[in-house]
Amino acid sequence: MTEDKFWDINSLMENIPLKKSTIYSMVSRKKIPYKKIGKKLIFNKKDINNWINNGGKTETIEEDFPILNI
């Protein structure tokens, strides 16, 4: 049996001690790694574990920066 790679918000709340309102606030401020499929938020377990091990800091991803043509 394979283990799921993702949590929905309720599963995330069962595994880390945060309230739903706190998670939504962190998502809106991009302070927690997440993906959005339609209106549904999903959280990659590996990304969340890395985020926790990083002290709650999200890593900067190159995609977040605009490409400048000089």
Secondary structure, DSSP 8 states (H G I E B T S, - for coil): ----SEE-HHHHHHHSS--HHHHHHHHHTT-S--EEETTEEEEEHHHHHHHHHTTS-----GGGS-----
